[in-house]
Amino acid sequence: MLIELLLSALIAPAFAVADPNIQLDMQVAKEVTIEESGQQVTRWVDAQEVLPGEKLKYTVRYVNLGDEPATQVRIENPIPELSVYVTDSAAGEGTTIVFSADGGAQYSSPEQVTYEVAVFGGGKDRRLATAERFTNIRWLIEQVPPGSTGEVSFQVLVQ
């Protein structure tokens, strides 16, 4: 039961912004190491059960179901609760990838992401965020031709 609750907390829906003809499908896999021909081999398998310390890979496949090119497409995904983003794991051919550390209010390149903290005396300060503080990922795609498909992905470590 705990494993099922943990898995449901780790399934974060992705959504596409800017074009209703973009359809998304998300897959979640976990990293396992198996022995194959006397060698240790790492594979990704469907994440049926998840435990703390395991690495998950979220893959979002997209397709343009429309008759016209979809332009300025944004695919957004929160970093699931009970997990932290694995540095440099976000991927997406032909995309620009930006991150947020404030629940998706502001996005920047990974080295420019900031978050706000309260300081002594009632003020606030902005600090550079490390990957562990990232809360959201956004992929920007200039154009998706009609009928075209693609995928974006990222990895997290389960806490």
Secondary structure, DSSP 8 states (H G I E B T S, - for coil): -HHHHHHHHT----EEES-TTEEEEEEEEEEEEEEETTEEEEEEEE-SS--TT-EEEEEEEEEE-SSS-EEEEEEEEE--TTEEE-TT--B-TT-EEEEESSTTS--B-GGG-EEEEE-TTS-EEEEE--GGG--EEEEEEEEE-TT-EEEEEEEEEE-
